Amino acid sequence: MKLVISIIQDEDANRLVSELMNEGYSVTKLATTGGFLRAGNTTLLAGVEDNRLDGCLRIIEKVGKSRRQITSSPMTAGGIGGMYAHMPIEVTVGGATVFVVDVEQFHKF
Ligand code: 2BA
């Protein structure tokens, strides 16, 4: 058995949990904080049988993959004091950091 620890962005968490659960994986979701940005992220723990590891990683890659997204960001427009304009900008969202660890023992008491 492996323990799959995946650190993902909060916005991907619910979809990833749903997709893993739908495929029969057990998941625990933790609210975590990244050490560098000091911003919230989500860590998922999944205990996975060895023969189901690839399927689990495929789902995490699909849902958590980083991608470019167009969003609108408020920008102050010069000249007319205090006016705001929404400018489209491209940002990178998503991404998953995944650790796969051998499980020595697994108990449910
Ligand atoms: P990522 O490398 O995609 O990491 C996203 C989050 O995954 C991290 O959040 C951290 O919570 C976790 N993580 C990544 N690698 C890890 C590891 N080896 N062990 C344990 N947890 C790990 P943050 O620490 O807030 O980092 C957010 C993003 O800032 C990182 O995205 C990376 O792009 C950048 N970053 C992190 N440390 C950096 C540094 N020392 N210098 C420059 N950029 C850094």
Backbone and ligand atoms as CSV (ligand in chain L), in Angstrom:
chain,resi,resn,atom,element,x,y,z
A,1,MET,N,N,0.836,-1.200,0.000
A,1,MET,CA,C,0.000,0.000,0.000
A,1,MET,C,C,0.870,1.250,0.000
A,2,LYS,N,N,0.384,2.317,-0.636
A,2,LYS,CA,C,1.092,3.604,-0.670
A,2,LYS,C,C,0.218,4.664,-0.012
A,3,LEU,N,N,0.899,5.644,0.578
A,3,LEU,CA,C,0.194,6.842,1.024
A,3,LEU,C,C,0.511,7.949,0.028
A,4,VAL,N,N,-0.522,8.447,-0.630
A,4,VAL,CA,C,-0.349,9.528,-1.603
A,4,VAL,C,C,-0.711,10.839,-0.905
A,5,ILE,N,N,0.284,11.713,-0.809
A,5,ILE,CA,C,0.081,13.024,-0.177
A,5,ILE,C,C,0.136,14.058,-1.288
A,6,SER,N,N,-0.976,14.731,-1.535
A,6,SER,CA,C,-0.957,15.710,-2.615
A,6,SER,C,C,-1.355,17.076,-2.095
A,7,ILE,N,N,-0.522,18.065,-2.444
A,7,ILE,CA,C,-0.765,19.446,-2.028
A,7,ILE,C,C,-1.266,20.191,-3.260
A,8,ILE,N,N,-2.471,20.708,-3.143
A,8,ILE,CA,C,-3.117,21.320,-4.307
A,8,ILE,C,C,-3.710,22.669,-3.905
A,9,GLN,N,N,-4.159,23.401,-4.900
A,9,GLN,CA,C,-4.786,24.678,-4.597
A,9,GLN,C,C,-6.212,24.443,-4.098
A,10,ASP,N,N,-6.652,25.326,-3.193
A,10,ASP,CA,C,-7.982,25.172,-2.596
A,10,ASP,C,C,-9.072,25.031,-3.662
A,11,GLU,N,N,-8.943,25.809,-4.754
A,11,GLU,CA,C,-10.011,25.815,-5.762
A,11,GLU,C,C,-10.156,24.469,-6.480
A,12,ASP,N,N,-9.108,23.633,-6.447
A,12,ASP,CA,C,-9.190,22.321,-7.103
A,12,ASP,C,C,-9.649,21.223,-6.144
A,13,ALA,N,N,-9.725,21.545,-4.840
A,13,ALA,CA,C,-9.868,20.493,-3.833
A,13,ALA,C,C,-11.182,19.722,-3.943
A,14,ASN,N,N,-12.297,20.455,-4.039
A,14,ASN,CA,C,-13.584,19.747,-4.024
A,14,ASN,C,C,-13.739,18.827,-5.222
A,15,ARG,N,N,-13.304,19.332,-6.391
A,15,ARG,CA,C,-13.427,18.498,-7.603
A,15,ARG,C,C,-12.533,17.263,-7.497
A,16,LEU,N,N,-11.326,17.458,-6.968
A,16,LEU,CA,C,-10.406,16.317,-6.870
A,16,LEU,C,C,-10.933,15.281,-5.876
A,17,VAL,N,N,-11.437,15.740,-4.738
A,17,VAL,CA,C,-12.014,14.801,-3.771
A,17,VAL,C,C,-13.160,14.022,-4.420
A,18,SER,N,N,-14.044,14.735,-5.136
A,18,SER,CA,C,-15.189,14.059,-5.767
A,18,SER,C,C,-14.728,13.018,-6.771
A,19,GLU,N,N,-13.762,13.396,-7.610
A,19,GLU,CA,C,-13.322,12.454,-8.648
A,19,GLU,C,C,-12.651,11.224,-8.034
A,20,LEU,N,N,-11.849,11.449,-6.992
A,20,LEU,CA,C,-11.195,10.302,-6.338
A,20,LEU,C,C,-12.233,9.401,-5.668
A,21,MET,N,N,-13.193,10.012,-4.975
A,21,MET,CA,C,-14.227,9.226,-4.295
A,21,MET,C,C,-15.062,8.441,-5.307
A,22,ASN,N,N,-15.398,9.094,-6.429
A,22,ASN,CA,C,-16.200,8.415,-7.463
A,22,ASN,C,C,-15.487,7.180,-8.006
A,23,GLU,N,N,-14.157,7.228,-8.006
A,23,GLU,CA,C,-13.387,6.081,-8.507
A,23,GLU,C,C,-13.048,5.097,-7.392
A,24,GLY,N,N,-13.580,5.332,-6.199
A,24,GLY,CA,C,-13.437,4.356,-5.116
A,24,GLY,C,C,-12.216,4.531,-4.237
A,25,TYR,N,N,-11.554,5.698,-4.320
A,25,TYR,CA,C,-10.417,5.964,-3.432
A,25,TYR,C,C,-10.926,6.617,-2.152
A,26,SER,N,N,-10.295,6.267,-1.027
A,26,SER,CA,C,-10.609,6.940,0.235
A,26,SER,C,C,-9.674,8.126,0.393
A,27,VAL,N,N,-10.221,9.246,0.830
A,27,VAL,CA,C,-9.440,10.491,0.866
A,27,VAL,C,C,-9.696,11.226,2.176
A,28,THR,N,N,-8.640,11.817,2.716
A,28,THR,CA,C,-8.785,12.758,3.834
A,28,THR,C,C,-8.270,14.111,3.384
A,29,LYS,N,N,-9.068,15.127,3.648
A,29,LYS,CA,C,-8.736,16.487,3.186
A,29,LYS,C,C,-8.311,17.341,4.376
A,30,LEU,N,N,-7.155,17.961,4.255
A,30,LEU,CA,C,-6.633,18.808,5.327
A,30,LEU,C,C,-6.479,20.239,4.826
A,31,ALA,N,N,-6.841,21.183,5.669
A,31,ALA,CA,C,-6.598,22.591,5.335
A,31,ALA,C,C,-5.174,22.918,5.760
A,32,THR,N,N,-4.329,23.328,4.797
A,32,THR,CA,C,-2.915,23.539,5.099
A,32,THR,C,C,-2.474,24.928,4.626
A,33,THR,N,N,-1.242,25.267,4.957
A,33,THR,CA,C,-0.699,26.578,4.593
A,33,THR,C,C,0.692,26.386,4.005
A,34,GLY,N,N,0.928,26.969,2.839
A,34,GLY,CA,C,2.249,26.868,2.210
A,34,GLY,C,C,3.264,27.704,2.973
A,35,GLY,N,N,4.459,27.156,3.161
A,35,GLY,CA,C,5.489,27.845,3.933
A,35,GLY,C,C,6.024,29.082,3.236
A,36,PHE,N,N,6.060,29.091,1.917
A,36,PHE,CA,C,6.654,30.211,1.178
A,36,PHE,C,C,5.680,31.370,1.053
A,37,LEU,N,N,4.494,31.091,0.520
A,37,LEU,CA,C,3.514,32.160,0.313
A,37,LEU,C,C,2.709,32.460,1.567
A,38,ARG,N,N,2.725,31.533,2.532
A,38,ARG,CA,C,1.897,31.655,3.749
A,38,ARG,C,C,0.422,31.808,3.394
A,39,ALA,N,N,0.026,31.148,2.295
A,39,ALA,CA,C,-1.373,31.195,1.864
A,39,ALA,C,C,-1.967,29.805,2.017
A,40,GLY,N,N,-3.282,29.756,2.115
A,40,GLY,CA,C,-3.959,28.475,2.299
A,40,GLY,C,C,-3.822,27.594,1.075
A,41,ASN,N,N,-3.609,26.311,1.305
A,41,ASN,CA,C,-3.730,25.318,0.236
A,41,ASN,C,C,-4.389,24.092,0.856
A,42,THR,N,N,-4.523,23.041,0.082
A,42,THR,CA,C,-5.210,21.841,0.580
A,42,THR,C,C,-4.286,20.643,0.412
A,43,THR,N,N,-4.218,19.821,1.444
A,43,THR,CA,C,-3.442,18.588,1.360
A,43,THR,C,C,-4.399,17.407,1.448
A,44,LEU,N,N,-4.292,16.501,0.487
A,44,LEU,CA,C,-5.132,15.295,0.496
A,44,LEU,C,C,-4.267,14.089,0.828
A,45,LEU,N,N,-4.776,13.245,1.713
A,45,LEU,CA,C,-4.133,11.972,2.039
A,45,LEU,C,C,-4.986,10.856,1.454
A,46,ALA,N,N,-4.343,9.960,0.721
A,46,ALA,CA,C,-5.081,8.812,0.177
A,46,ALA,C,C,-4.248,7.547,0.367
A,47,GLY,N,N,-4.796,6.594,1.076
A,47,GLY,CA,C,-4.164,5.268,1.199
A,47,GLY,C,C,-4.634,4.426,0.021
A,48,VAL,N,N,-3.668,3.980,-0.792
A,48,VAL,CA,C,-4.010,3.384,-2.081
A,48,VAL,C,C,-3.301,2.034,-2.239
A,49,GLU,N,N,-4.045,1.026,-2.679
A,49,GLU,CA,C,-3.406,-0.257,-2.993
A,49,GLU,C,C,-2.430,-0.054,-4.145
A,50,ASP,N,N,-1.331,-0.809,-4.130
A,50,ASP,CA,C,-0.275,-0.609,-5.134
A,50,ASP,C,C,-0.813,-0.664,-6.565
A,51,ASN,N,N,-1.735,-1.599,-6.809
A,51,ASN,CA,C,-2.213,-1.762,-8.192
A,51,ASN,C,C,-3.175,-0.652,-8.627
A,52,ARG,N,N,-3.530,0.241,-7.698
A,52,ARG,CA,C,-4.426,1.352,-8.046
A,52,ARG,C,C,-3.710,2.707,-7.993
A,53,LEU,N,N,-2.396,2.661,-7.757
A,53,LEU,CA,C,-1.635,3.908,-7.612
A,53,LEU,C,C,-1.661,4.732,-8.896
A,54,ASP,N,N,-1.419,4.097,-10.038
A,54,ASP,CA,C,-1.351,4.847,-11.305
A,54,ASP,C,C,-2.657,5.571,-11.582
A,55,GLY,N,N,-3.775,4.898,-11.313
A,55,GLY,CA,C,-5.085,5.511,-11.548
A,55,GLY,C,C,-5.271,6.742,-10.675
A,56,CYS,N,N,-4.819,6.640,-9.431
A,56,CYS,CA,C,-4.932,7.768,-8.501
A,56,CYS,C,C,-4.093,8.947,-9.000
A,57,LEU,N,N,-2.862,8.666,-9.411
A,57,LEU,CA,C,-1.978,9.741,-9.875
A,57,LEU,C,C,-2.526,10.402,-11.144
A,58,ARG,N,N,-3.149,9.591,-11.998
A,58,ARG,CA,C,-3.724,10.151,-13.232
A,58,ARG,C,C,-4.818,11.178,-12.915
A,59,ILE,N,N,-5.663,10.838,-11.928
A,59,ILE,CA,C,-6.746,11.754,-11.548
A,59,ILE,C,C,-6.165,13.042,-10.956
A,60,ILE,N,N,-5.157,12.893,-10.091
A,60,ILE,CA,C,-4.552,14.082,-9.471
A,60,ILE,C,C,-3.918,14.960,-10.554
A,61,GLU,N,N,-3.247,14.316,-11.504
A,61,GLU,CA,C,-2.606,15.088,-12.579
A,61,GLU,C,C,-3.653,15.821,-13.412
A,62,LYS,N,N,-4.742,15.113,-13.727
A,62,LYS,CA,C,-5.782,15.712,-14.580
A,62,LYS,C,C,-6.433,16.922,-13.900
A,63,VAL,N,N,-6.817,16.744,-12.636
A,63,VAL,CA,C,-7.566,17.815,-11.955
A,63,VAL,C,C,-6.632,18.920,-11.456
A,64,GLY,N,N,-5.437,18.529,-11.002
A,64,GLY,CA,C,-4.567,19.511,-10.341
A,64,GLY,C,C,-3.552,20.165,-11.248
A,65,LYS,N,N,-3.510,19.756,-12.502
A,65,LYS,CA,C,-2.493,20.254,-13.422
A,65,LYS,C,C,-2.502,21.785,-13.505
A,66,SER,N,N,-1.318,22.393,-13.544
A,66,SER,CA,C,-1.304,23.847,-13.673
A,66,SER,C,C,-1.712,24.233,-15.086
A,67,ARG,N,N,-2.410,25.331,-15.188
A,67,ARG,CA,C,-2.867,25.800,-16.494
A,67,ARG,C,C,-2.931,27.327,-16.476
A,68,ARG,N,N,-2.898,27.902,-17.679
A,68,ARG,CA,C,-3.018,29.354,-17.822
A,68,ARG,C,C,-4.494,29.714,-17.885
A,69,GLN,N,N,-4.861,30.783,-17.242
A,69,GLN,CA,C,-6.265,31.173,-17.205
A,69,GLN,C,C,-6.365,32.692,-17.348
A,70,ILE,N,N,-7.331,33.123,-18.136
A,70,ILE,CA,C,-7.557,34.566,-18.268
A,70,ILE,C,C,-8.509,34.982,-17.155
A,71,THR,N,N,-8.089,35.996,-16.423
A,71,THR,CA,C,-8.956,36.499,-15.370
A,71,THR,C,C,-8.940,38.025,-15.443
A,72,SER,N,N,-9.814,38.658,-14.710
A,72,SER,CA,C,-9.769,40.120,-14.757
A,72,SER,C,C,-9.287,40.631,-13.413
A,73,SER,N,N,-8.374,41.569,-13.502
A,73,SER,CA,C,-7.781,42.111,-12.293
A,73,SER,C,C,-8.098,43.592,-12.202
A,74,PRO,N,N,-8.499,44.077,-11.024
A,74,PRO,CA,C,-8.775,45.506,-10.919
A,74,PRO,C,C,-7.493,46.313,-11.073
A,75,MET,N,N,-7.533,47.364,-11.906
A,75,MET,CA,C,-6.377,48.246,-12.112
A,75,MET,C,C,-6.836,49.681,-11.979
A,76,THR,N,N,-6.064,50.486,-11.316
A,76,THR,CA,C,-6.426,51.900,-11.240
A,76,THR,C,C,-6.165,52.568,-12.584
A,77,ALA,N,N,-7.167,53.246,-13.083
A,77,ALA,CA,C,-6.963,53.978,-14.331
A,77,ALA,C,C,-6.413,55.355,-13.994
A,78,GLY,N,N,-5.346,55.750,-14.654
A,78,GLY,CA,C,-4.731,57.046,-14.365
A,78,GLY,C,C,-5.624,58.187,-14.833
A,79,GLY,N,N,-5.385,59.347,-14.318
A,79,GLY,CA,C,-6.091,60.533,-14.809
A,79,GLY,C,C,-7.326,60.845,-13.993
A,80,ILE,N,N,-8.319,60.002,-14.053
A,80,ILE,CA,C,-9.571,60.290,-13.351
A,80,ILE,C,C,-9.463,59.650,-11.969
A,81,GLY,N,N,-9.256,60.445,-10.962
A,81,GLY,CA,C,-8.936,59.957,-9.629
A,81,GLY,C,C,-9.909,58.920,-9.101
A,82,GLY,N,N,-9.363,57.813,-8.579
A,82,GLY,CA,C,-10.179,56.796,-7.920
A,82,GLY,C,C,-10.951,55.889,-8.846
A,83,MET,N,N,-10.787,56.009,-10.152
A,83,MET,CA,C,-11.545,55.137,-11.071
A,83,MET,C,C,-10.854,53.787,-11.248
A,84,TYR,N,N,-11.620,52.729,-11.327
A,84,TYR,CA,C,-11.051,51.394,-11.502
A,84,TYR,C,C,-11.530,50.790,-12.815
A,85,ALA,N,N,-10.622,50.112,-13.506
A,85,ALA,CA,C,-10.987,49.401,-14.739
A,85,ALA,C,C,-10.546,47.958,-14.583
A,86,HIS,N,N,-11.338,47.025,-15.079
A,86,HIS,CA,C,-10.961,45.613,-15.006
A,86,HIS,C,C,-10.201,45.237,-16.264
A,87,MET,N,N,-8.939,44.848,-16.104
A,87,MET,CA,C,-8.107,44.488,-17.240
A,87,MET,C,C,-7.938,42.969,-17.268
A,88,PRO,N,N,-8.099,42.315,-18.448
A,88,PRO,CA,C,-7.862,40.884,-18.516
A,88,PRO,C,C,-6.372,40.568,-18.377
A,89,ILE,N,N,-6.033,39.643,-17.507
A,89,ILE,CA,C,-4.639,39.215,-17.381
A,89,ILE,C,C,-4.600,37.697,-17.385
A,90,GLU,N,N,-3.454,37.153,-17.827
A,90,GLU,CA,C,-3.293,35.697,-17.856
A,90,GLU,C,C,-2.496,35.275,-16.627
A,91,VAL,N,N,-3.025,34.322,-15.869
A,91,VAL,CA,C,-2.334,33.864,-14.656
A,91,VAL,C,C,-2.217,32.341,-14.695
A,92,THR,N,N,-1.253,31.821,-13.939
A,92,THR,CA,C,-1.125,30.365,-13.799
A,92,THR,C,C,-1.893,29.930,-12.570
A,93,VAL,N,N,-2.785,28.970,-12.725
A,93,VAL,CA,C,-3.536,28.438,-11.576
A,93,VAL,C,C,-3.336,26.923,-11.518
A,94,GLY,N,N,-3.691,26.366,-10.407
A,94,GLY,CA,C,-3.602,24.910,-10.246
A,94,GLY,C,C,-2.179,24.463,-9.963
A,95,GLY,N,N,-1.918,23.193,-10.205
A,95,GLY,CA,C,-0.619,22.603,-9.887
A,95,GLY,C,C,-0.758,21.685,-8.699
A,96,ALA,N,N,-0.046,20.583,-8.722
A,96,ALA,CA,C,-0.107,19.628,-7.612
A,96,ALA,C,C,1.308,19.167,-7.271
A,97,THR,N,N,1.622,19.165,-5.970
A,97,THR,CA,C,2.884,18.613,-5.469
A,97,THR,C,C,2.535,17.297,-4.797
A,98,VAL,N,N,3.115,16.200,-5.285
A,98,VAL,CA,C,2.658,14.876,-4.838
A,98,VAL,C,C,3.814,14.049,-4.275
A,99,PHE,N,N,3.619,13.496,-3.102
A,99,PHE,CA,C,4.561,12.564,-2.499
A,99,PHE,C,C,3.889,11.188,-2.464
A,100,VAL,N,N,4.644,10.143,-2.817
A,100,VAL,CA,C,4.136,8.767,-2.706
A,100,VAL,C,C,5.050,8.036,-1.727
A,101,VAL,N,N,4.463,7.539,-0.641
A,101,VAL,CA,C,5.229,6.964,0.457
A,101,VAL,C,C,4.778,5.525,0.682
A,102,ASP,N,N,5.744,4.613,0.908
A,102,ASP,CA,C,5.388,3.232,1.251
A,102,ASP,C,C,4.718,3.185,2.623
A,103,VAL,N,N,3.636,2.444,2.717
A,103,VAL,CA,C,2.947,2.289,4.006
A,103,VAL,C,C,3.422,0.986,4.650
A,104,GLU,N,N,3.991,1.098,5.847
A,104,GLU,CA,C,4.497,-0.086,6.536
A,104,GLU,C,C,3.352,-0.912,7.110
A,105,GLN,N,N,2.419,-0.241,7.742
A,105,GLN,CA,C,1.256,-0.933,8.303
A,105,GLN,C,C,0.030,-0.053,8.105
A,106,PHE,N,N,-1.131,-0.721,7.984
A,106,PHE,CA,C,-2.401,0.013,7.861
A,106,PHE,C,C,-3.400,-0.665,8.782
A,107,HIS,N,N,-3.939,0.052,9.731
A,107,HIS,CA,C,-4.905,-0.507,10.680
A,107,HIS,C,C,-6.144,0.368,10.708
A,108,LYS,N,N,-7.288,-0.253,10.943
A,108,LYS,CA,C,-8.495,0.497,11.318
A,108,LYS,C,C,-8.983,-0.127,12.607
A,109,PHE,N,N,-8.865,0.576,13.703
A,109,PHE,CA,C,-9.263,0.013,14.998
A,109,PHE,C,C,-10.676,0.425,15.353
L,1,2BA,P1,P,4.839,24.812,-5.725
L,1,2BA,O1,O,6.275,24.361,-5.867
L,1,2BA,O2,O,3.858,24.299,-6.720
L,1,2BA,O3,O,4.387,24.387,-4.269
L,1,2BA,C1,C,3.037,24.542,-3.847
L,1,2BA,C2,C,2.915,24.197,-2.373
L,1,2BA,O4,O,3.257,22.805,-2.221
L,1,2BA,C3,C,3.886,24.933,-1.459
L,1,2BA,O5,O,3.337,26.163,-1.081
L,1,2BA,C4,C,4.004,23.980,-0.274
L,1,2BA,O6,O,2.850,24.094,0.556
L,1,2BA,C5,C,3.938,22.623,-0.974
L,1,2BA,N1,N,5.273,22.072,-1.262
L,1,2BA,C6,C,5.978,22.199,-2.412
L,1,2BA,N2,N,7.139,21.518,-2.356
L,1,2BA,C7,C,7.179,20.952,-1.133
L,1,2BA,C8,C,8.131,20.130,-0.443
L,1,2BA,N3,N,9.311,19.741,-1.020
L,1,2BA,N4,N,7.848,19.727,0.814
L,1,2BA,C9,C,6.681,20.090,1.404
L,1,2BA,N5,N,5.731,20.866,0.817
L,1,2BA,C10,C,5.982,21.296,-0.435
L,1,2BA,P2,P,4.329,27.388,-0.810
L,1,2BA,O7,O,5.459,26.971,0.064
L,1,2BA,O8,O,3.486,28.525,-0.324
L,1,2BA,O9,O,4.939,27.726,-2.259
L,1,2BA,C11,C,4.135,28.275,-3.271
L,1,2BA,C12,C,4.929,28.452,-4.546
L,1,2BA,O10,O,5.957,29.405,-4.335
L,1,2BA,C13,C,5.645,27.175,-5.000
L,1,2BA,O11,O,4.760,26.393,-5.781
L,1,2BA,C14,C,6.813,27.739,-5.780
L,1,2BA,O12,O,6.380,28.079,-7.088
L,1,2BA,C15,C,7.127,29.003,-5.051
L,1,2BA,N6,N,8.223,28.812,-4.082
L,1,2BA,C16,C,8.221,28.018,-3.000
L,1,2BA,N7,N,9.377,28.106,-2.310
L,1,2BA,C17,C,10.127,28.991,-2.993
L,1,2BA,C18,C,11.436,29.549,-2.799
L,1,2BA,N8,N,12.192,29.175,-1.741
L,1,2BA,N9,N,11.890,30.436,-3.700
L,1,2BA,C19,C,11.135,30.817,-4.751
L,1,2BA,N10,N,9.886,30.339,-4.990
L,1,2BA,C20,C,9.393,29.448,-4.125
